[in-house]
Amino acid sequence: MRWTYRSYGLRLHADGPIPGLPADACEMPADVTVHLHGIRNARLHDGPPWYESPGGGEARRPNLVIRRTVPDGGFHFTYADGTAFLIEAHGRQVWCSSPRTATPADTAIYLRGSVLGLVLRLRGTLCLHASAIATDRGAIAVLGETGAGKSTTAAGFLKLGFPLLSDDLAALDLEGDSFY
């Protein structure tokens, strides 16, 4: 069975449910295919990681390590809890593996955030680590370091009646001299 979703302007086809994404009934071809039940074999670059988050927790292990794949130039995400993603270099295919203790909702948090953020970037979309709110005069993006209060600020706007456009990841579309 195939599940179809819409997220950040992309149509995703998945081989299982992805909690938190809106379903899309349209039968158009996928922009991205998500394989939730295992990662295809990939050879990782032998050098240092492409990205390594600062260490956290008692073990001071990084929460996320990203390595490049060879020869295709894809990206392999490994999270401290054992969840992993392989992203094809052009952002059209994503494979996932999760530890047995992870729920689909646990895995979907990574997919909906940093993984789709990189997919969008690979496809040419500018992404900000931000929350975005709609106003009658346009959108407001709240940016800041982790823990700076982006989501809290967005929640305050929600309480005032402003619609939330995105939380944690804001994808921007450039049309003429304006961003949408």
Accessible surface in RSA format (square Angstrom, percent):
REM  Atomic radii and reference values for relative SASA: ProtOr
REM  Chains: A
REM  Algorithm: Lee & Richards
REM  Probe-radius: 1.40
REM  Slices: 20
REM RES _ NUM      All-atoms   Total-Side   Main-Chain    Non-polar    All polar
REM                ABS   REL    ABS   REL    ABS   REL    ABS   REL    ABS   REL
RES MET A   1   189.66  98.2 117.32  77.6  72.34 172.2 107.48  91.4  82.18 108.9
RES ARG A   2   119.45  50.2  95.74  48.8  23.70  56.4  43.14  59.0  76.31  46.2
RES TRP A   3    78.64  31.6  75.21  36.4   3.43   8.0  61.19  32.6  17.45  28.3
RES THR A   4    16.34  11.6   8.25   8.4   8.09  19.3   4.46   6.0  11.88  18.0
RES TYR A   5    12.84   6.0  12.84   7.3   0.00   0.0   8.61   6.5   4.23   5.2
RES ARG A   6    96.34  40.5  94.77  48.3   1.57   3.7  33.58  45.9  62.76  38.0
RES SER A   7    13.11  11.1   6.25   8.3   6.86  15.8   6.96  14.8   6.16   8.6
RES TYR A   8    70.23  32.8  34.96  19.9  35.27  91.8  34.59  26.0  35.64  43.9
RES GLY A   9    62.46  77.0   0.00   N/A  62.46  77.0  34.79  95.5  27.67  62.0
RES LEU A  10    16.14   9.0  16.14  11.5   0.00   0.0  16.14  11.3   0.00   0.0
RES ARG A  11    26.09  11.0  26.09  13.3   0.00   0.0   0.00   0.0  26.09  15.8
RES LEU A  12     0.00   0.0   0.00   0.0   0.00   0.0   0.00   0.0   0.00   0.0
RES HIS A  13    14.82   8.1  14.75  10.3   0.07   0.2   7.56   7.8   7.26   8.4
RES ALA A  14     2.80   2.6   0.00   0.0   2.80   6.4   2.55   3.6   0.25   0.7
RES ASP A  15    57.73  40.4  44.13  43.9  13.60  32.2  32.00  75.3  25.73  25.7
RES GLY A  16     1.78   2.2   0.00   N/A   1.78   2.2   1.78   4.9   0.00   0.0
RES PRO A  17    71.74  52.3  68.43  62.4   3.31  12.0  68.43  56.5   3.31  20.6
RES ILE A  18     4.95   2.8   1.13   0.8   3.82   9.2   2.30   1.7   2.65   7.2
RES PRO A  19    48.69  35.5  36.96  33.7  11.73  42.6  48.68  40.2   0.01   0.1
RES GLY A  20    65.17  80.4   0.00   N/A  65.17  80.4  31.27  85.8  33.91  75.9
RES LEU A  21    20.83  11.6   6.02   4.3  14.81  37.2   7.00   4.9  13.83  37.2
RES PRO A  22    82.08  59.8  70.82  64.6  11.26  40.9  81.82  67.6   0.26   1.6
RES ALA A  23    88.71  81.6  59.43  91.7  29.29  66.6  59.61  84.0  29.10  77.1
RES ASP A  24    28.40  19.9  19.74  19.6   8.66  20.5   4.31  10.1  24.09  24.0
RES ALA A  25   101.07  92.9  69.34 107.0  31.73  72.2  81.14 114.3  19.93  52.8
RES CYS A  26    49.95  37.8  37.41  41.7  12.54  29.5  23.07  58.5  26.87  29.0
RES GLU A  27   134.16  77.0 106.90  80.9  27.26  64.9  63.29 122.4  70.87  57.9
RES MET A  28   104.77  54.3 102.80  68.0   1.97   4.7  69.72  59.3  35.05  46.4
RES PRO A  29   104.79  76.4  90.65  82.6  14.14  51.4  99.07  81.8   5.72  35.5
RES ALA A  30    34.33  31.6   5.99   9.2  28.33  64.5   6.00   8.4  28.33  75.0
RES ASP A  31    46.53  32.6  38.80  38.6   7.73  18.3   4.97  11.7  41.56  41.4
RES VAL A  32     0.59   0.4   0.00   0.0   0.59   1.4   0.59   0.5   0.00   0.0
RES THR A  33    41.01  29.2  41.01  41.6   0.00   0.0  23.64  31.8  17.37  26.3
RES VAL A  34     0.36   0.2   0.00   0.0   0.36   0.9   0.00   0.0   0.36   1.0
RES HIS A  35    50.56  27.6  50.56  35.1   0.00   0.0  34.38  35.4  16.18  18.8
RES LEU A  36    29.73  16.6  17.87  12.8  11.86  29.8  17.87  12.5  11.86  31.9
RES HIS A  37   141.91  77.6 103.18  71.7  38.73  99.1  85.99  88.6  55.92  65.1
RES GLY A  38    29.91  36.9   0.00   N/A  29.91  36.9  23.65  64.9   6.26  14.0
RES ILE A  39    48.24  27.4  19.78  14.7  28.46  68.6  20.68  14.9  27.56  74.8
RES ARG A  40    86.17  36.2  72.41  36.9  13.76  32.8  51.20  70.0  34.96  21.2
RES ASN A  41   145.08 100.0 125.86 121.6  19.21  46.3  36.72  88.4 108.35 104.7
RES ALA A  42    39.39  36.2   3.76   5.8  35.64  81.1  12.22  17.2  27.17  72.0
RES ARG A  43   167.56  70.4 157.30  80.2  10.26  24.4  71.73  98.0  95.83  58.1
RES LEU A  44    58.09  32.3  48.95  35.0   9.14  23.0  48.95  34.4   9.14  24.6
RES HIS A  45    89.62  49.0  85.14  59.2   4.47  11.4  51.86  53.4  37.76  43.9
RES ASP A  46   147.31 103.2 112.46 111.9  34.85  82.4  41.37  97.4 105.93 105.6
RES GLY A  47    21.90  27.0   0.00   N/A  21.90  27.0  18.67  51.2   3.23   7.2
RES PRO A  48   117.74  85.8  98.85  90.1  18.88  68.6 105.93  87.5  11.80  73.4
RES PRO A  49    41.38  30.2  23.85  21.7  17.53  63.7  23.91  19.7  17.47 108.6
RES TRP A  50   134.35  53.9 100.38  48.6  33.97  79.8  88.05  46.9  46.30  75.1
RES TYR A  51    97.52  45.5  92.19  52.5   5.33  13.9  70.99  53.3  26.53  32.7
RES GLU A  52    96.85  55.6  73.40  55.5  23.45  55.8  14.12  27.3  82.73  67.5
RES SER A  53    16.30  13.8  12.74  17.0   3.56   8.2  12.74  27.1   3.56   5.0
RES PRO A  54   115.31  84.0  95.99  87.5  19.32  70.2 108.13  89.3   7.18  44.6
RES GLY A  55    40.87  50.4   0.00   N/A  40.87  50.4   7.24  19.9  33.62  75.3
RES GLY A  56    35.78  44.1   0.00   N/A  35.78  44.1  30.08  82.5   5.70  12.8
RES GLY A  57    58.18  71.8   0.00   N/A  58.18  71.8  43.86 120.4  14.33  32.1
RES GLU A  58   182.72 104.9 147.33 111.5  35.40  84.3  67.76 131.1 114.96  93.9
RES ALA A  59    77.77  71.5  43.38  66.9  34.39  78.2  55.41  78.0  22.36  59.2
RES ARG A  60   175.43  73.7 160.05  81.6  15.38  36.6  57.76  78.9 117.67  71.3
RES ARG A  61   129.06  54.2 124.30  63.4   4.76  11.3  52.92  72.3  76.14  46.1
RES PRO A  62    33.27  24.3  28.86  26.3   4.41  16.0  28.86  23.8   4.41  27.4
RES ASN A  63    80.65  55.6  79.10  76.4   1.55   3.7  26.69  64.2  53.96  52.2
RES LEU A  64    18.38  10.2  18.32  13.1   0.06   0.1  18.38  12.9   0.00   0.0
RES VAL A  65    29.91  19.7  29.40  26.6   0.52   1.2  29.40  25.5   0.52   1.4
RES ILE A  66    11.24   6.4  11.24   8.4   0.00   0.0  11.24   8.1   0.00   0.0
RES ARG A  67    70.08  29.4  69.41  35.4   0.67   1.6  11.75  16.1  58.33  35.3
RES ARG A  68    78.57  33.0  77.00  39.3   1.56   3.7  23.88  32.6  54.69  33.1
RES THR A  69     2.77   2.0   1.00   1.0   1.77   4.2   0.80   1.1   1.96   3.0
RES VAL A  70    37.54  24.7  32.81  29.7   4.73  11.4  32.85  28.5   4.69  12.7
RES PRO A  71   136.55  99.5 103.56  94.4  32.98 119.9 108.67  89.7  27.88 173.2
RES ASP A  72    64.27  45.0  41.59  41.4  22.68  53.6  43.23 101.7  21.04  21.0
RES GLY A  73    18.46  22.8   0.00   N/A  18.46  22.8  18.14  49.8   0.32   0.7
RES GLY A  74     0.67   0.8   0.00   N/A   0.67   0.8   0.67   1.8   0.00   0.0
RES PHE A  75     7.65   3.8   7.65   4.7   0.00   0.0   7.65   4.6   0.00   0.0
RES HIS A  76    29.89  16.3  29.69  20.6   0.20   0.5  15.96  16.4  13.93  16.2
RES PHE A  77     3.69   1.8   3.69   2.3   0.00   0.0   3.69   2.2   0.00   0.0
RES THR A  78    56.32  40.1  54.29  55.0   2.03   4.8  46.47  62.4   9.85  14.9
RES TYR A  79     9.08   4.2   6.03   3.4   3.05   7.9   6.56   4.9   2.52   3.1
RES ALA A  80    40.80  37.5  22.76  35.1  18.04  41.0  28.43  40.0  12.37  32.8
RES ASP A  81    72.07  50.5  46.65  46.4  25.42  60.1  45.98 108.2  26.09  26.0
RES GLY A  82    42.68  52.6   0.00   N/A  42.68  52.6  27.60  75.7  15.08  33.8
RES THR A  83     0.71   0.5   0.71   0.7   0.00   0.0   0.00   0.0   0.71   1.1
RES ALA A  84    10.03   9.2  10.03  15.5   0.00   0.0  10.03  14.1   0.00   0.0
RES PHE A  85     0.00   0.0   0.00   0.0   0.00   0.0   0.00   0.0   0.00   0.0
RES LEU A  86     1.25   0.7   1.25   0.9   0.00   0.0   1.25   0.9   0.00   0.0
RES ILE A  87     0.02   0.0   0.00   0.0   0.02   0.0   0.00   0.0   0.02   0.0
RES GLU A  88    32.63  18.7  32.24  24.4   0.40   0.9  19.02  36.8  13.61  11.1
RES ALA A  89    23.04  21.2  14.55  22.5   8.49  19.3  14.61  20.6   8.43  22.3
RES HIS A  90   107.23  58.6 102.28  71.1   4.95  12.7  58.65  60.4  48.58  56.5
RES GLY A  91     0.00   0.0   0.00   N/A   0.00   0.0   0.00   0.0   0.00   0.0
RES ARG A  92   132.78  55.7 130.88  66.7   1.90   4.5  40.85  55.8  91.93  55.7
RES GLN A  93    57.65  32.2  57.65  42.1   0.00   0.0  14.91  31.7  42.74  32.4
RES VAL A  94     0.00   0.0   0.00   0.0   0.00   0.0   0.00   0.0   0.00   0.0
RES TRP A  95    35.20  14.1  35.20  17.0   0.00   0.0  24.16  12.9  11.04  17.9
RES CYS A  96     0.62   0.5   0.62   0.7   0.00   0.0   0.00   0.0   0.62   0.7
RES SER A  97    40.03  33.8  37.45  50.0   2.58   5.9  27.12  57.7  12.91  18.1
RES SER A  98    49.16  41.5  18.89  25.2  30.27  69.7  17.32  36.9  31.84  44.6
RES PRO A  99    37.87  27.6  23.11  21.1  14.76  53.7  35.10  29.0   2.77  17.2
RES ARG A 100   243.42 102.2 205.04 104.5  38.38  91.4  85.89 117.4 157.53  95.5
RES THR A 101   128.15  91.1  98.72 100.1  29.44  70.2  87.52 117.5  40.64  61.4
RES ALA A 102    22.90  21.1   2.54   3.9  20.36  46.3   5.64   7.9  17.26  45.7
RES THR A 103    69.07  49.1  65.96  66.9   3.12   7.4  66.14  88.8   2.93   4.4
RES PRO A 104    86.50  63.0  76.22  69.5  10.28  37.4  84.32  69.6   2.18  13.6
RES ALA A 105    48.73  44.8  47.71  73.6   1.02   2.3  47.71  67.2   1.02   2.7
RES ASP A 106    60.70  42.5  57.44  57.2   3.26   7.7  13.14  30.9  47.56  47.4
RES THR A 107    10.39   7.4  10.06  10.2   0.33   0.8   8.88  11.9   1.51   2.3
RES ALA A 108     2.93   2.7   0.95   1.5   1.98   4.5   2.63   3.7   0.30   0.8
RES ILE A 109   106.57  60.6 101.16  75.4   5.41  13.0 101.57  73.1   5.00  13.6
RES TYR A 110    43.37  20.2  41.20  23.4   2.17   5.6  26.07  19.6  17.30  21.3
RES LEU A 111     0.88   0.5   0.88   0.6   0.00   0.0   0.88   0.6   0.00   0.0
RES ARG A 112    69.96  29.4  68.60  35.0   1.36   3.2  14.72  20.1  55.24  33.5
RES GLY A 113    13.21  16.3   0.00   N/A  13.21  16.3  13.11  36.0   0.10   0.2
RES SER A 114    52.62  44.5  35.03  46.8  17.58  40.5  40.75  86.8  11.87  16.6
RES VAL A 115     0.00   0.0   0.00   0.0   0.00   0.0   0.00   0.0   0.00   0.0
RES LEU A 116     0.00   0.0   0.00   0.0   0.00   0.0   0.00   0.0   0.00   0.0
RES GLY A 117     8.15  10.1   0.00   N/A   8.15  10.1   6.78  18.6   1.37   3.1
RES LEU A 118    25.90  14.4  21.03  15.0   4.87  12.2  24.01  16.9   1.90   5.1
RES VAL A 119     0.00   0.0   0.00   0.0   0.00   0.0   0.00   0.0   0.00   0.0
RES LEU A 120     2.52   1.4   2.52   1.8   0.00   0.0   2.52   1.8   0.00   0.0
RES ARG A 121   125.16  52.5 116.85  59.6   8.31  19.8  39.47  53.9  85.69  51.9
RES LEU A 122    54.76  30.5  25.11  18.0  29.65  74.5  28.98  20.4  25.78  69.4
RES ARG A 123    86.27  36.2  49.15  25.1  37.12  88.4  20.51  28.0  65.76  39.9
RES GLY A 124    61.10  75.4   0.00   N/A  61.10  75.4  30.72  84.3  30.39  68.1
RES THR A 125    36.08  25.7  32.27  32.7   3.81   9.1  12.54  16.8  23.54  35.6
RES LEU A 126    73.62  41.0  70.94  50.7   2.68   6.7  70.94  49.8   2.68   7.2
RES CYS A 127    27.74  21.0   8.21   9.2  19.53  45.9   8.30  21.0  19.44  21.0
RES LEU A 128    45.20  25.2  42.57  30.5   2.64   6.6  45.20  31.7   0.00   0.0
RES HIS A 129    86.76  47.4  74.06  51.5  12.70  32.5  49.77  51.3  36.99  43.0
RES ALA A 130     0.00   0.0   0.00   0.0   0.00   0.0   0.00   0.0   0.00   0.0
RES SER A 131     0.05   0.0   0.05   0.1   0.00   0.0   0.00   0.0   0.05   0.1
RES ALA A 132     8.76   8.1   8.76  13.5   0.00   0.0   8.76  12.3   0.00   0.0
RES ILE A 133     0.38   0.2   0.38   0.3   0.00   0.0   0.38   0.3   0.00   0.0
RES ALA A 134    24.84  22.8  23.44  36.2   1.40   3.2  24.80  34.9   0.04   0.1
RES THR A 135    35.12  25.0  16.23  16.5  18.89  45.0  16.64  22.4  18.48  27.9
RES ASP A 136   146.81 102.8  99.56  99.1  47.25 111.7  52.55 123.7  94.26  94.0
RES ARG A 137   227.12  95.4 185.54  94.6  41.58  99.0  72.45  99.0 154.67  93.7
RES GLY A 138    40.26  49.7   0.00   N/A  40.26  49.7  37.68 103.4   2.59   5.8
RES ALA A 139    71.99  66.2  35.54  54.8  36.46  82.9  35.62  50.2  36.37  96.3
RES ILE A 140    68.79  39.1  65.47  48.8   3.32   8.0  68.79  49.5   0.00   0.0
RES ALA A 141    42.90  39.4  20.25  31.2  22.65  51.5  20.25  28.5  22.65  60.0
RES VAL A 142    28.35  18.7  25.40  23.0   2.95   7.1  28.35  24.6   0.00   0.0
RES LEU A 143   101.56  56.6  73.75  52.8  27.81  69.9  73.87  51.9  27.69  74.5
RES GLY A 144    30.04  37.0   0.00   N/A  30.04  37.0  23.07  63.3   6.97  15.6
RES GLU A 145   147.48  84.7 139.81 105.8   7.67  18.3  60.45 116.9  87.03  71.1
RES THR A 146   122.15  86.9  98.42  99.8  23.72  56.5  76.31 102.5  45.83  69.3
RES GLY A 147    78.22  96.5   0.00   N/A  78.22  96.5  40.56 111.3  37.66  84.3
RES ALA A 148    69.57  64.0  24.83  38.3  44.74 101.8  36.82  51.8  32.76  86.8
RES GLY A 149    24.93  30.7   0.00   N/A  24.93  30.7  22.64  62.1   2.29   5.1
RES LYS A 150    15.34   7.5  12.79   7.8   2.55   6.1   7.14   6.4   8.20   8.7
RES SER A 151    57.81  48.8  51.18  68.3   6.62  15.3  36.11  76.9  21.70  30.4
RES THR A 152   105.55  75.1  96.61  97.9   8.94  21.3  68.89  92.5  36.66  55.4
RES THR A 153    58.82  41.8  49.79  50.5   9.03  21.5  34.64  46.5  24.17  36.5
RES ALA A 154     2.60   2.4   2.60   4.0   0.00   0.0   2.60   3.7   0.00   0.0
RES ALA A 155    45.19  41.6  43.79  67.6   1.40   3.2  44.22  62.3   0.97   2.6
RES GLY A 156    33.45  41.2   0.00   N/A  33.45  41.2  30.59  83.9   2.85   6.4
RES PHE A 157    50.89  25.5  50.21  31.1   0.69   1.8  50.21  30.4   0.69   2.0
RES LEU A 158    80.62  44.9  66.57  47.6  14.05  35.3  66.83  46.9  13.79  37.1
RES LYS A 159   185.73  90.6 147.82  90.7  37.90  90.2  99.12  89.2  86.60  92.2
RES LEU A 160   137.75  76.7 106.63  76.3  31.12  78.2 111.82  78.5  25.93  69.8
RES GLY A 161    63.55  78.4   0.00   N/A  63.55  78.4  36.00  98.8  27.55  61.7
RES PHE A 162    68.06  34.1  65.94  40.8   2.12   5.5  66.83  40.5   1.23   3.5
RES PRO A 163    80.20  58.5  71.67  65.3   8.53  31.0  80.17  66.2   0.03   0.2
RES LEU A 164    71.73  39.9  45.16  32.3  26.58  66.8  45.23  31.8  26.50  71.3
RES LEU A 165   102.68  57.2  70.05  50.1  32.63  82.0  72.46  50.9  30.22  81.3
RES SER A 166    20.76  17.5  12.92  17.2   7.85  18.1  19.90  42.4   0.86   1.2
RES ASP A 167    68.38  47.9  49.42  49.2  18.96  44.8  17.55  41.3  50.82  50.7
RES ASP A 168    67.91  47.6  65.06  64.8   2.85   6.8  20.03  47.2  47.88  47.7
RES LEU A 169    16.26   9.1  16.26  11.6   0.00   0.0  16.26  11.4   0.00   0.0
RES ALA A 170     4.30   4.0   3.28   5.1   1.03   2.3   4.30   6.1   0.00   0.0
RES ALA A 171    32.54  29.9   9.53  14.7  23.01  52.3   9.66  13.6  22.88  60.6
RES LEU A 172    37.23  20.7  32.57  23.3   4.66  11.7  33.16  23.3   4.07  10.9
RES ASP A 173    83.30  58.3  82.27  81.9   1.02   2.4  17.92  42.2  65.38  65.2
RES LEU A 174   107.45  59.8  81.39  58.2  26.06  65.5  81.39  57.2  26.06  70.1
RES GLU A 175   104.25  59.9  92.02  69.6  12.23  29.1  34.60  66.9  69.66  56.9
RES GLY A 176    76.67  94.5   0.00   N/A  76.67  94.5  45.98 126.2  30.69  68.7
RES ASP A 177   142.98 100.2 108.82 108.3  34.16  80.8  47.73 112.3  95.25  95.0
RES SER A 178    46.31  39.1  41.09  54.8   5.22  12.0  17.05  36.3  29.26  41.0
RES PHE A 179   110.50  55.3  84.38  52.3  26.12  68.0  84.50  51.2  26.01  74.4
RES TYR A 180   153.37  71.6 119.16  67.8  34.22  89.0 112.65  84.7  40.72  50.2
END  Absolute sums over single chains surface
CHAIN  1 A    10648.2       7950.1       2698.1       6178.1       4470.1
END  Absolute sums over all chains
TOTAL         10648.2       7950.1       2698.1       6178.1       4470.1
